[in-house]
């Protein structure tokens, strides 16, 4: 079956798209939502609420981290907006808000919610487990190399390893809590 035949079969008899512009219109409808308004809402097919909430949670968590770093170091460094440092995990906030938003929009019994929840669990486990310990090992390796004598051959080519790679379990929990709360309250207000 060719692509146009599949579209005809899926759309019903006699409804094959005849031009490329109808395909572009269909793509625009998918992005804007079934209502076509493009508004970000929790239900009714309007816009992509989970994506908007996840991006907002990510930005909010990174902003809080940036402010906490500024309070600690007394200097502003916008490059740290996307680092793995701070008081909460921005990725945990992102995936936590995504799971809650998908649950609000699709229902807790949907496959999309199950997928978002498992994805969030894997990301949070990785941040507080594997990446956290990898960062601690990087700090130890940096210290070991710093203790080498200056004439050691590795010193000339060694670049210090990045140390803030993961988050403590408390930082992951804080990020998840902020993300879930953001999604819950945004879903109730829309």
MDAnalysis code that builds the backbone (N, CA, C; Angstrom):
import MDAnalysis as mda
import numpy as np

u = mda.Universe.empty(570, n_residues=190, atom_resindex=np.repeat(np.arange(190), 3), trajectory=True)
u.add_TopologyAttr("name", ["N", "CA", "C"] * 190)
u.add_TopologyAttr("resid", np.arange(1, 191))
u.add_TopologyAttr("resname", ["UNK", "UNK", "UNK", "UNK", "UNK", "UNK", "UNK", "UNK", "UNK", "UNK", "UNK", "UNK", "UNK", "UNK", "UNK", "UNK", "UNK", "UNK", "UNK", "UNK", "UNK", "UNK", "UNK", "UNK", "UNK", "UNK", "UNK", "UNK", "UNK", "UNK", "UNK", "UNK", "UNK", "UNK", "UNK", "UNK", "UNK", "UNK", "UNK", "UNK", "UNK", "UNK", "UNK", "UNK", "UNK", "UNK", "UNK", "UNK", "UNK", "UNK", "UNK", "UNK", "UNK", "UNK", "UNK", "UNK", "UNK", "UNK", "UNK", "UNK", "UNK", "UNK", "UNK", "UNK", "UNK", "UNK", "UNK", "UNK", "UNK", "UNK", "UNK", "UNK", "UNK", "UNK", "UNK", "UNK", "UNK", "UNK", "UNK", "UNK", "UNK", "UNK", "UNK", "UNK", "UNK", "UNK", "UNK", "UNK", "UNK", "UNK", "UNK", "UNK", "UNK", "UNK", "UNK", "UNK", "UNK", "UNK", "UNK", "UNK", "UNK", "UNK", "UNK", "UNK", "UNK", "UNK", "UNK", "UNK", "UNK", "UNK", "UNK", "UNK", "UNK", "UNK", "UNK", "UNK", "UNK", "UNK", "UNK", "UNK", "UNK", "UNK", "UNK", "UNK", "UNK", "UNK", "UNK", "UNK", "UNK", "UNK", "UNK", "UNK", "UNK", "UNK", "UNK", "UNK", "UNK", "UNK", "UNK", "UNK", "UNK", "UNK", "UNK", "UNK", "UNK", "UNK", "UNK", "UNK", "UNK", "UNK", "UNK", "UNK", "UNK", "UNK", "UNK", "UNK", "UNK", "UNK", "UNK", "UNK", "UNK", "UNK", "UNK", "UNK", "UNK", "UNK", "UNK", "UNK", "UNK", "UNK", "UNK", "UNK", "UNK", "UNK", "UNK", "UNK", "UNK", "UNK", "UNK", "UNK", "UNK", "UNK", "UNK", "UNK", "UNK", "UNK", "UNK", "UNK", "UNK", "UNK"])
u.atoms.positions = np.array([
    [0.843, -1.168, 0.000],
    [0.000, 0.000, 0.000],
    [0.890, 1.233, 0.000],
    [0.637, 2.162, -0.867],
    [1.400, 3.396, -0.938],
    [0.938, 4.368, 0.136],
    [1.757, 5.432, 0.360],
    [1.445, 6.425, 1.385],
    [0.098, 7.085, 1.159],
    [-0.207, 7.452, -0.100],
    [-1.479, 8.121, -0.364],
    [-2.650, 7.163, -0.164],
    [-2.426, 5.862, -0.490],
    [-3.492, 4.880, -0.277],
    [-3.751, 4.673, 1.215],
    [-2.643, 4.692, 2.035],
    [-2.824, 4.540, 3.476],
    [-3.572, 5.738, 4.047],
    [-3.242, 6.936, 3.563],
    [-3.953, 8.118, 4.038],
    [-5.416, 8.061, 3.663],
    [-5.713, 7.558, 2.437],
    [-7.096, 7.430, 2.007],
    [-7.828, 6.420, 2.881],
    [-7.170, 5.293, 3.156],
    [-7.799, 4.262, 3.978],
    [-8.013, 4.766, 5.404],
    [-7.057, 5.519, 5.934],
    [-7.191, 6.019, 7.297],
    [-8.239, 7.106, 7.395],
    [-8.356, 7.934, 6.353],
    [-9.271, 9.066, 6.416],
    [-10.666, 8.721, 5.955],
    [-10.859, 7.577, 5.353],
    [-12.171, 7.221, 4.847],
    [-12.171, 7.312, 3.334],
    [-13.234, 6.908, 2.723],
    [-13.309, 6.874, 1.267],
    [-13.340, 8.282, 0.706],
    [-12.532, 8.497, -0.326],
    [-12.566, 9.761, -1.048],
    [-11.949, 10.937, -0.314],
    [-11.121, 10.709, 0.683],
    [-10.552, 11.839, 1.413],
    [-9.040, 11.896, 1.293],
    [-8.495, 11.514, 0.162],
    [-7.043, 11.553, -0.018],
    [-6.578, 12.993, -0.155],
    [-5.476, 13.354, 0.491],
    [-4.967, 14.705, 0.350],
    [-4.432, 14.898, -1.055],
    [-4.788, 16.023, -1.681],
    [-4.394, 16.229, -3.056],
    [-3.204, 17.146, -3.209],
    [-2.889, 17.934, -2.206],
    [-1.776, 18.866, -2.339],
    [-0.891, 18.807, -1.112],
    [0.289, 19.385, -1.254],
    [1.225, 19.463, -0.146],
    [0.699, 20.410, 0.919],
    [-0.044, 21.441, 0.515],
    [-0.535, 22.414, 1.497],
    [-1.491, 21.785, 2.494],
    [-2.252, 20.752, 2.063],
    [-3.131, 20.101, 3.025],
    [-2.322, 19.347, 4.070],
    [-1.149, 18.797, 3.680],
    [-0.256, 18.148, 4.638],
    [0.314, 19.152, 5.618],
    [0.664, 20.346, 5.130],
    [1.181, 21.399, 6.014],
    [0.094, 21.862, 6.967],
    [-1.130, 21.929, 6.484],
    [-2.230, 22.337, 7.353],
    [-2.472, 21.292, 8.434],
    [-2.330, 20.014, 8.064],
    [-2.504, 18.954, 9.056],
    [-1.412, 19.030, 10.112],
    [-0.172, 19.321, 9.695],
    [0.924, 19.461, 10.660],
    [0.692, 20.662, 11.569],
    [0.183, 21.746, 11.006],
    [-0.113, 22.931, 11.820],
    [-1.211, 22.623, 12.831],
    [-2.196, 21.817, 12.422],
    [-3.254, 21.435, 13.362],
    [-2.712, 20.579, 14.495],
    [-1.740, 19.701, 14.203],
    [-1.145, 18.881, 15.251],
    [-0.390, 19.738, 16.252],
    [0.346, 20.738, 15.771],
    [1.103, 21.606, 16.660],
    [0.168, 22.485, 17.468],
    [-0.843, 23.051, 16.807],
    [-1.755, 23.967, 17.494],
    [-2.753, 23.226, 18.364],
    [-2.972, 21.966, 18.095],
    [-3.954, 21.202, 18.855],
    [-5.229, 21.088, 18.058],
    [-6.098, 20.231, 18.504],
    [-7.336, 19.979, 17.777],
    [-8.209, 21.213, 17.708],
    [-8.147, 22.046, 18.721],
    [-8.959, 23.256, 18.731],
    [-8.436, 24.307, 17.782],
    [-7.172, 24.199, 17.367],
    [-6.618, 25.141, 16.427],
    [-6.245, 26.472, 17.041],
    [-6.423, 26.640, 18.327],
    [-6.150, 27.941, 18.933],
    [-4.688, 28.117, 19.281],
    [-3.986, 27.036, 19.500],
    [-2.588, 27.129, 19.875],
    [-2.400, 27.515, 21.326],
    [-3.469, 27.669, 22.072],
    [-3.360, 28.044, 23.478],
    [-2.852, 26.866, 24.282],
    [-2.131, 27.168, 25.317],
    [-1.605, 26.118, 26.170],
    [-2.637, 25.846, 27.246],
    [-3.201, 24.665, 27.216],
    [-4.209, 24.332, 28.204],
    [-4.060, 22.902, 28.663],
    [-4.701, 22.573, 29.755],
    [-4.576, 21.238, 30.322],
    [-5.455, 20.222, 29.628],
    [-6.452, 20.655, 28.946],
    [-7.345, 19.680, 28.343],
    [-7.918, 20.202, 27.059],
    [-8.762, 19.399, 26.475],
    [-9.450, 19.817, 25.281],
    [-8.571, 19.839, 24.040],
    [-7.363, 19.291, 24.093],
    [-6.527, 19.243, 22.923],
    [-5.941, 20.581, 22.521],
    [-5.876, 21.544, 23.417],
    [-5.370, 22.868, 23.057],
    [-3.885, 22.951, 23.364],
    [-3.070, 22.980, 22.330],
    [-1.645, 23.168, 22.515],
    [-0.977, 21.978, 23.176],
    [0.276, 22.158, 23.525],
    [1.027, 21.084, 24.149],
    [1.338, 21.464, 25.593],
    [0.392, 21.267, 26.443],
    [0.514, 21.609, 27.859],
    [1.695, 20.910, 28.535],
    [1.904, 19.604, 28.353],
    [3.043, 18.960, 29.018],
    [4.392, 19.557, 28.616],
    [4.558, 19.864, 27.346],
    [5.819, 20.450, 26.896],
    [6.030, 21.832, 27.506],
    [4.990, 22.642, 27.515],
    [5.102, 23.989, 28.081],
    [5.427, 23.937, 29.563],
    [4.769, 23.053, 30.297],
    [5.016, 22.932, 31.740],
    [6.430, 22.428, 31.998],
    [6.893, 21.458, 31.217],
    [8.244, 20.923, 31.400],
    [9.292, 21.997, 31.151],
    [9.121, 22.790, 30.102],
    [10.079, 23.859, 29.816],
    [10.057, 24.935, 30.900],
    [8.877, 25.259, 31.391],
    [8.786, 26.246, 32.477],
    [9.424, 25.729, 33.763],
    [9.205, 24.476, 34.079],
    [9.820, 23.897, 35.280],
    [11.335, 23.872, 35.156],
    [11.833, 23.536, 33.981],
    [13.277, 23.531, 33.725],
    [13.862, 24.931, 33.921],
    [13.209, 25.925, 33.324],
    [13.698, 27.308, 33.443],
    [13.626, 27.796, 34.886],
    [12.539, 27.482, 35.585],
    [12.392, 27.929, 36.972],
    [13.460, 27.292, 37.865],
    [13.668, 25.994, 37.727],
    [14.660, 25.301, 38.550],
    [16.066, 25.836, 38.268],
    [16.386, 26.070, 37.006],
    [17.700, 26.621, 36.689],
    [17.855, 28.040, 37.208],
    [16.770, 28.819, 37.180],
    [16.833, 30.180, 37.723],
    [17.072, 30.141, 39.230],
    [16.381, 29.257, 39.929],
    [16.592, 29.121, 41.377],
    [18.026, 28.688, 41.655],
    [18.551, 27.765, 40.864],
    [19.938, 27.329, 41.029],
    [20.913, 28.478, 40.788],
    [20.632, 29.281, 39.769],
    [21.491, 30.420, 39.454],
    [21.499, 31.432, 40.592],
    [20.337, 31.693, 41.164],
    [20.250, 32.619, 42.298],
    [20.965, 32.042, 43.518],
    [20.820, 30.740, 43.752],
    [21.497, 30.139, 44.909],
    [23.016, 30.190, 44.750],
    [23.505, 29.991, 43.542],
    [24.943, 30.091, 43.289],
    [25.399, 31.533, 43.482],
    [24.589, 32.479, 43.033],
    [24.928, 33.894, 43.208],
    [24.981, 34.257, 44.689],
    [24.047, 33.759, 45.458],
    [24.051, 34.047, 46.896],
    [25.273, 33.438, 47.579],
    [25.702, 32.272, 47.116],
    [26.841, 31.592, 47.720],
    [28.174, 32.225, 47.297],
    [28.325, 32.519, 46.002],
    [29.599, 32.994, 45.478],
    [29.687, 34.507, 45.348],
    [28.572, 35.196, 45.499],
    [28.496, 36.659, 45.394],
    [28.954, 37.178, 44.036],
    [28.741, 36.386, 43.000],
    [29.006, 36.853, 41.642],
    [28.029, 36.177, 40.688],
    [27.695, 36.898, 39.642],
    [26.699, 36.433, 38.685],
    [27.410, 35.775, 37.509],
    [27.069, 34.537, 37.189],
    [27.663, 33.815, 36.073],
    [26.540, 33.102, 35.322],
    [26.074, 33.708, 34.228],
    [24.943, 33.166, 33.478],
    [25.262, 31.823, 32.837],
    [26.561, 31.495, 32.665],
    [26.922, 30.195, 32.095],
    [26.491, 29.053, 33.010],
    [26.310, 29.335, 34.282],
    [25.907, 28.289, 35.223],
    [24.406, 28.007, 35.173],
    [23.696, 28.678, 34.258],
    [22.262, 28.441, 34.113],
    [21.984, 27.002, 33.709],
    [22.880, 26.406, 32.961],
    [22.660, 25.048, 32.463],
    [23.601, 24.022, 33.074],
    [24.195, 24.319, 34.220],
    [25.088, 23.352, 34.849],
    [24.318, 22.456, 35.809],
    [25.003, 21.435, 36.275],
    [24.404, 20.499, 37.222],
    [24.707, 20.914, 38.658],
    [24.688, 22.166, 38.921],
    [24.974, 22.642, 40.272],
    [23.745, 23.361, 40.810],
    [23.695, 23.513, 42.110],
    [22.598, 24.248, 42.706],
    [21.844, 23.434, 43.730],
    [20.736, 23.983, 44.151],
    [19.973, 23.384, 45.240],
    [18.974, 22.337, 44.770],
    [18.728, 22.265, 43.465],
    [17.776, 21.266, 42.967],
    [18.173, 20.816, 41.572],
    [17.719, 19.649, 41.213],
    [17.970, 19.092, 39.896],
    [16.936, 19.640, 38.918],
    [17.409, 20.391, 37.928],
    [16.484, 20.945, 36.939],
    [15.921, 19.856, 36.032],
    [16.702, 18.807, 35.785],
    [16.179, 17.708, 34.969],
    [15.101, 16.931, 35.710],
    [15.254, 16.789, 37.019],
    [14.201, 16.134, 37.802],
    [12.936, 16.984, 37.812],
    [13.104, 18.298, 37.892],
    [11.943, 19.190, 37.810],
    [11.264, 19.053, 36.461],
    [12.064, 18.939, 35.409],
    [11.516, 18.831, 34.053],
    [10.726, 17.545, 33.870],
    [11.335, 16.415, 34.207],
    [10.647, 15.139, 33.968],
    [9.510, 14.911, 34.966],
    [9.654, 15.437, 36.176],
    [8.556, 15.335, 37.143],
    [7.335, 16.112, 36.682],
    [7.574, 17.336, 36.198],
    [6.453, 18.144, 35.703],
    [5.847, 17.533, 34.447],
    [6.694, 16.954, 33.621],
    [6.193, 16.303, 32.409],
    [5.266, 15.142, 32.760],
    [5.665, 14.315, 33.711],
    [4.832, 13.165, 34.098],
    [3.500, 13.623, 34.682],
    [3.531, 14.635, 35.551],
    [2.278, 15.116, 36.145],
    [1.378, 15.742, 35.083],
    [1.964, 16.532, 34.182],
    [1.171, 17.179, 33.139],
    [0.546, 16.157, 32.191],
    [1.311, 15.128, 31.832],
    [0.758, 14.078, 30.970],
    [-0.354, 13.342, 31.716],
    [-0.155, 13.097, 33.004],
    [-1.199, 12.450, 33.797],
    [-2.462, 13.286, 33.874],
    [-2.302, 14.604, 33.997],
    [-3.472, 15.484, 34.033],
    [-4.191, 15.517, 32.691],
    [-3.409, 15.532, 31.617],
    [-4.022, 15.663, 30.297],
    [-4.568, 14.342, 29.766],
    [-3.797, 13.262, 29.922],
    [-4.181, 11.981, 29.321],
    [-4.871, 11.038, 30.303],
    [-4.691, 11.277, 31.592],
    [-5.242, 10.380, 32.594],
    [-4.177, 9.437, 33.119],
    [-4.319, 9.056, 34.373],
    [-3.319, 8.202, 35.014],
    [-3.315, 6.777, 34.477],
    [-4.334, 6.386, 33.746],
    [-4.395, 5.036, 33.208],
    [-3.925, 4.956, 31.753],
    [-3.352, 6.049, 31.227],
    [-2.930, 6.069, 29.832],
    [-1.506, 5.540, 29.671],
    [-1.220, 5.072, 28.480],
    [0.129, 4.598, 28.158],
    [1.120, 5.754, 28.167],
    [0.696, 6.935, 27.756],
    [1.585, 8.108, 27.735],
    [2.027, 8.467, 29.152],
    [1.130, 8.372, 30.116],
    [1.495, 8.664, 31.497],
    [2.477, 7.623, 32.031],
    [2.239, 6.365, 31.718],
    [3.145, 5.300, 32.162],
    [4.544, 5.530, 31.589],
    [4.604, 5.893, 30.328],
    [5.883, 6.171, 29.686],
    [6.581, 7.364, 30.344],
    [5.842, 8.452, 30.584],
    [6.423, 9.649, 31.202],
    [6.890, 9.358, 32.622],
    [6.147, 8.541, 33.355],
    [6.510, 8.212, 34.731],
    [7.784, 7.358, 34.785],
    [7.877, 6.363, 33.928],
    [9.076, 5.525, 33.881],
    [10.277, 6.343, 33.413],
    [10.078, 7.208, 32.437],
    [11.139, 8.093, 31.962],
    [11.634, 8.986, 33.103],
    [10.722, 9.547, 33.875],
    [11.094, 10.396, 35.012],
    [11.880, 9.598, 36.046],
    [11.446, 8.385, 36.329],
    [12.148, 7.556, 37.313],
    [13.565, 7.234, 36.862],
    [13.749, 6.931, 35.589],
    [15.081, 6.609, 35.073],
    [15.996, 7.831, 35.142],
    [15.482, 8.993, 34.751],
    [16.287, 10.217, 34.787],
    [16.681, 10.559, 36.216],
    [15.749, 10.436, 37.152],
    [16.051, 10.761, 38.553],
    [17.031, 9.756, 39.156],
    [16.876, 8.493, 38.815],
    [17.811, 7.480, 39.299],
    [19.211, 7.761, 38.764],
    [19.292, 8.096, 37.492],
    [20.578, 8.387, 36.870],
    [21.235, 9.616, 37.512],
    [20.461, 10.653, 37.766],
    [21.014, 11.888, 38.337],
    [21.540, 11.672, 39.751],
    [20.807, 10.915, 40.550],
    [21.218, 10.758, 41.951],
    [22.120, 9.554, 42.178],
    [22.216, 8.691, 41.218],
    [23.036, 7.504, 41.385],
    [24.293, 7.568, 40.544],
    [24.143, 7.235, 39.293],
    [25.283, 7.077, 38.397],
    [26.030, 8.394, 38.201],
    [25.329, 9.448, 37.808],
    [26.023, 10.716, 37.543],
    [26.573, 11.339, 38.819],
    [25.904, 11.164, 39.949],
    [26.397, 11.695, 41.228],
    [27.733, 11.048, 41.584],
    [27.789, 9.730, 41.476],
    [29.027, 9.023, 41.801],
    [30.121, 9.284, 40.766],
    [29.757, 9.466, 39.521],
    [30.737, 9.802, 38.494],
    [31.380, 11.156, 38.787],
    [30.603, 12.109, 39.239],
    [31.147, 13.412, 39.613],
    [32.091, 13.324, 40.797],
    [31.746, 12.486, 41.758],
    [32.638, 12.296, 42.914],
    [33.944, 11.628, 42.484],
    [33.866, 10.676, 41.557],
    [35.079, 10.041, 41.048],
    [35.926, 11.035, 40.256],
    [35.290, 11.926, 39.501],
    [36.032, 12.947, 38.750],
    [36.793, 13.862, 39.705],
    [36.174, 14.230, 40.811],
    [36.859, 15.079, 41.793],
    [38.072, 14.360, 42.373],
    [37.916, 13.083, 42.655],
    [39.027, 12.307, 43.198],
    [40.166, 12.175, 42.178],
    [39.822, 11.905, 40.926],
    [40.846, 11.807, 39.883],
    [41.563, 13.141, 39.675],
    [40.823, 14.242, 39.706],
    [41.456, 15.557, 39.582],
    [42.456, 15.780, 40.713],
    [42.077, 15.380, 41.920],
    [42.977, 15.543, 43.063],
    [44.219, 14.664, 42.926],
    [44.044, 13.446, 42.460],
    [45.180, 12.538, 42.282],
    [46.161, 13.117, 41.266],
    [45.645, 13.609, 40.142],
    [46.516, 14.158, 39.103],
    [47.209, 15.425, 39.598],
    [46.536, 16.224, 40.406],
    [47.167, 17.433, 40.961],
    [48.339, 17.085, 41.870],
    [48.317, 15.899, 42.473],
    [49.399, 15.478, 43.360],
    [50.602, 14.912, 42.605],
    [50.484, 14.707, 41.281],
    [51.620, 14.220, 40.499],
    [52.693, 15.301, 40.440],
    [53.931, 14.892, 40.310],
    [54.996, 15.901, 40.135],
    [54.849, 16.593, 38.775],
    [55.308, 17.840, 38.652],
    [55.138, 18.597, 37.398],
    [55.770, 17.937, 36.170],
    [56.785, 17.109, 36.344],
    [57.445, 16.471, 35.199],
    [56.731, 15.201, 34.722],
    [55.676, 14.798, 35.399],
    [54.932, 13.594, 34.999],
    [54.336, 13.815, 33.606],
    [54.402, 12.809, 32.718],
    [53.938, 12.991, 31.333],
    [52.450, 13.322, 31.199],
    [51.630, 12.882, 32.131],
    [50.189, 13.142, 32.012],
    [49.839, 14.609, 32.301],
    [50.663, 15.300, 33.035],
    [50.375, 16.680, 33.426],
    [50.281, 17.602, 32.209],
    [51.104, 17.365, 31.191],
    [51.116, 18.254, 30.023],
    [49.842, 18.149, 29.178],
    [49.157, 17.021, 29.219],
    [47.962, 16.835, 28.383],
    [46.669, 16.759, 29.183],
    [46.752, 16.810, 30.486],
    [45.562, 16.599, 31.316],
    [44.735, 17.868, 31.426],
    [43.453, 17.722, 31.142],
    [42.484, 18.774, 31.408],
    [41.626, 18.285, 32.568],
    [41.404, 19.115, 33.580],
    [40.592, 18.661, 34.719],
    [39.208, 18.181, 34.275],
    [38.749, 17.111, 34.885],
    [37.441, 16.546, 34.576],
    [36.338, 17.392, 35.212],
    [35.193, 17.440, 34.565],
    [34.042, 18.154, 35.132],
    [33.558, 17.390, 36.346],
    [33.384, 18.105, 37.430],
    [32.974, 17.445, 38.670],
    [31.475, 17.508, 38.952],
    [30.806, 18.632, 38.737],
    [29.367, 18.634, 39.054],
    [28.555, 17.966, 37.944],
    [28.446, 16.644, 37.999],
    [27.740, 15.900, 36.959],
    [26.348, 15.465, 37.392],
    [26.164, 15.207, 38.648],
    [24.886, 14.705, 39.127],
    [24.400, 15.508, 40.311],
    [23.473, 14.937, 41.025],
    [22.860, 15.605, 42.169],
    [22.732, 14.635, 43.324],
    [22.704, 15.190, 44.510],
    [22.439, 14.362, 45.679],
    [20.976, 13.939, 45.644],
    [20.614, 12.885, 46.347],
    [19.212, 12.477, 46.379],
    [18.276, 13.600, 46.867],
    [18.758, 14.432, 47.782],
    [17.935, 15.552, 48.257],
    [17.700, 16.573, 47.146],
    [18.714, 16.861, 46.336],
    [18.551, 17.788, 45.221],
    [17.599, 17.225, 44.159],
    [17.667, 15.932, 43.931],
    [16.756, 15.288, 42.982],
    [15.326, 15.357, 43.514],
    [15.154, 15.086, 44.796],
    [13.826, 15.155, 45.393],
    [13.272, 16.580, 45.325],
    [14.119, 17.572, 45.620],
    [13.670, 18.970, 45.571],
    [13.250, 19.351, 44.157],
    [14.031, 18.936, 43.160],
    [13.666, 19.230, 41.779],
    [12.357, 18.565, 41.378],
    [12.202, 17.306, 41.746],
    [10.971, 16.590, 41.415],
    [9.771, 17.227, 42.097],
    [9.943, 17.630, 43.343],
    [8.844, 18.273, 44.081],
    [8.436, 19.585, 43.424],
    [9.415, 20.402, 43.054],
    [9.113, 21.679, 42.397],
    [8.437, 21.434, 41.046],
    [8.954, 20.494, 40.262],
    [8.364, 20.204, 38.961],
    [6.945, 19.683, 39.053],
    [6.712, 18.744, 39.969],
    [5.365, 18.190, 40.136],
    [4.392, 19.251, 40.623],
    [4.836, 20.090, 41.551],
    [3.970, 21.161, 42.062],
    [3.654, 22.164, 40.965],
    [4.648, 22.518, 40.160],
    [4.412, 23.468, 39.066],
    [3.378, 22.922, 38.094],
    [3.512, 21.676, 37.705],
    [2.566, 21.078, 36.769],
    [1.179, 20.983, 37.374],
    [1.094, 20.598, 38.636],
    [-0.192, 20.436, 39.290],
    [-0.927, 21.782, 39.370],
    [-0.222, 22.821, 39.816],
    [-0.885, 24.112, 39.979],
    [-1.168, 24.783, 38.646],
    [-0.304, 24.588, 37.659],
    [-0.592, 25.142, 36.330],
    [-1.767, 24.427, 35.688],
    [-1.861, 23.124, 35.925],
    [-2.994, 22.374, 35.373],
    [-4.306, 22.761, 36.022],
    [-4.268, 23.109, 37.298],
    [-5.499, 23.532, 37.992],
    [-5.923, 24.931, 37.593],
    [-4.943, 25.774, 37.217],
    [-5.282, 27.155, 36.899],
    [-5.765, 27.345, 35.468],
    [-5.482, 26.343, 34.627],
    [-5.862, 26.501, 33.208],
    [-7.207, 25.892, 32.967],
])
